């Protein structure tokens, strides 16, 4: 068996320093490309033409005393039918949301749903409250 003598190192291992330099280079490249926000351009203004965006949703609210509101305006069933027909003629896929009070009679909500079905309005949503546990 040979005993190793304590010798001074003649060479310096530079691999860890190169690893550190490469990591710093990658971080520098990523940070400089992330800092570039883009090119400034003068964007055109939108026209006043009606857009092809989704139409405004119509809200029908049924209060606990049976009163019906169309977008917060009180209406009768006949007025509701007339106004919905006008809106349906303007927007064929008219989205409607029905909000019935928890204390209202179920028949009031059913009457409104029957009217919507008679007017061939198929995009209907019923608003409920989320249960908190």
C-alpha positions as CSV (number, residue, x, y, z in Angstrom):
1,X,0.0,0.0,0.0
2,X,1.1,3.4,-0.8
3,X,0.6,6.4,1.4
4,X,-0.5,9.5,-0.4
5,X,1.3,12.6,0.4
6,X,-0.4,16.0,0.9
7,X,0.4,17.9,-2.2
8,X,-0.7,21.4,-3.2
9,X,-3.0,21.6,-6.1
10,X,-1.3,22.6,-9.3
11,X,-4.6,23.2,-11.2
12,X,-7.8,25.1,-10.4
13,X,-11.1,23.4,-11.3
14,X,-13.1,26.0,-13.2
15,X,-16.1,23.9,-14.0
16,X,-18.2,25.3,-11.2
17,X,-17.4,28.8,-12.3
18,X,-18.4,28.0,-15.9
19,X,-21.7,26.5,-14.7
20,X,-22.4,29.7,-12.7
21,X,-21.5,31.9,-15.7
22,X,-23.8,29.9,-18.0
23,X,-26.7,30.2,-15.5
24,X,-26.2,33.9,-15.2
25,X,-26.1,34.3,-19.0
26,X,-29.4,32.4,-19.3
27,X,-31.0,34.5,-16.6
28,X,-29.8,37.7,-18.3
29,X,-31.2,36.6,-21.7
30,X,-34.6,35.7,-20.2
31,X,-34.8,38.9,-18.3
32,X,-33.9,41.1,-21.2
33,X,-36.4,39.5,-23.6
34,X,-39.1,39.7,-20.9
35,X,-38.5,43.4,-20.5
36,X,-39.3,44.1,-24.1
37,X,-42.9,45.3,-24.2
38,X,-43.4,45.5,-27.9
39,X,-43.6,48.1,-30.6
40,X,-45.8,51.1,-30.2
41,X,-48.4,51.5,-32.9
42,X,-51.3,53.9,-33.4
43,X,-54.4,51.7,-33.3
44,X,-57.4,52.5,-35.4
45,X,-60.6,53.7,-33.7
46,X,-63.7,51.4,-33.6
47,X,-66.6,52.3,-35.8
48,X,-70.2,53.1,-34.6
49,X,-71.6,50.1,-36.5
50,X,-73.3,47.5,-34.5
51,X,-70.8,44.8,-33.6
52,X,-71.2,41.1,-34.0
53,X,-70.8,40.7,-30.2
54,X,-73.2,38.7,-28.1
55,X,-76.5,40.6,-27.6
56,X,-77.3,42.1,-24.3
57,X,-79.1,39.6,-22.0
58,X,-82.7,40.5,-21.0
59,X,-83.5,40.1,-17.4
60,X,-87.0,39.1,-16.2
61,X,-87.5,39.4,-12.5
62,X,-90.5,38.0,-10.6
63,X,-91.1,39.6,-7.2
64,X,-92.5,37.8,-4.2
65,X,-95.9,39.5,-4.7
66,X,-96.1,38.3,-8.3
67,X,-95.1,41.6,-10.1
68,X,-93.0,41.1,-13.2
69,X,-90.1,43.4,-14.2
70,X,-88.3,43.5,-17.5
71,X,-84.9,45.0,-17.0
72,X,-86.1,46.7,-13.8
73,X,-89.2,48.1,-15.5
74,X,-92.6,46.9,-14.2
75,X,-94.7,45.2,-16.9
76,X,-97.8,43.1,-17.2
77,X,-97.7,39.7,-18.9
78,X,-99.2,41.3,-22.1
79,X,-96.6,44.0,-22.1
80,X,-93.9,41.5,-21.4
81,X,-95.0,39.4,-24.4
82,X,-95.1,42.5,-26.7
83,X,-91.6,43.7,-25.7
84,X,-90.1,40.3,-25.9
85,X,-91.5,39.9,-29.4
86,X,-89.9,43.2,-30.5
87,X,-86.6,42.2,-29.0
88,X,-86.8,38.7,-30.5
89,X,-87.4,40.3,-34.0
90,X,-84.2,42.4,-33.6
91,X,-82.1,39.6,-32.1
92,X,-83.2,36.1,-33.1
93,X,-81.0,34.3,-30.5
94,X,-82.2,36.5,-27.6
95,X,-80.7,35.4,-24.3
96,X,-83.1,35.7,-21.3
97,X,-82.4,35.4,-17.6
98,X,-85.3,34.7,-15.3
99,X,-84.9,35.7,-11.6
100,X,-87.7,34.5,-9.4
101,X,-88.0,35.5,-5.7
102,X,-87.8,32.5,-3.3
103,X,-91.1,33.6,-1.8
104,X,-93.1,33.9,-5.1
105,X,-95.6,31.3,-6.2
106,X,-94.2,28.7,-8.5
107,X,-97.0,29.3,-10.9
108,X,-95.7,32.9,-11.6
109,X,-92.4,31.5,-12.8
110,X,-94.0,28.8,-14.8
111,X,-96.2,31.4,-16.5
112,X,-93.2,33.4,-17.6
113,X,-91.4,30.3,-18.8
114,X,-94.5,29.3,-20.8
115,X,-94.5,32.7,-22.4
116,X,-90.8,32.4,-23.3
117,X,-91.5,29.0,-24.8
118,X,-94.5,30.3,-26.8
119,X,-92.3,33.1,-28.2
120,X,-89.7,30.5,-29.2
121,X,-87.0,31.9,-27.0
122,X,-84.6,29.1,-26.3
123,X,-81.6,30.7,-24.6
124,X,-83.0,30.9,-21.0
125,X,-81.2,31.0,-17.7
126,X,-82.6,30.7,-14.2
127,X,-80.7,32.7,-11.6
128,X,-80.1,31.0,-8.2
129,X,-78.0,31.8,-5.2
130,X,-75.0,29.7,-4.4
131,X,-75.3,27.7,-1.1
132,X,-72.5,28.7,1.3
133,X,-71.3,25.8,3.4
